[in-house]
Amino acid sequence: MVIGRDYTLEKPSRPSAPKFFLDTKVVPLAVNMTGGMEVALSRASARTGVRPSVILAGAGGLACLAVALLLRSRRTVDER
């Protein structure tokens, strides 16, 4: 493949509107939320003396239990 002079002088086109929105709004928000959760986990670990992995595993287990109970209660309500 040969790259000509015209190709190197062309100005690149702007990103699409969805990509621009994703890059300027969604990604920074997700990174800030993740950083905030990391700080909260670190502080909770320092206060309780429990390792962060144990706190994270417990929170994940509680979230799974909540979803399972929610799905179970919805199934019994739908059967009535």
ABEGO torsion letter per residue (X at the ends): XBBBAAAAABBBBBBBAAAAAAAAAAAAAAAAAAAAAAAAAAAAAAAAGBBAAAAAAAAAAAAAAAAAAAAAAAAAAAAX
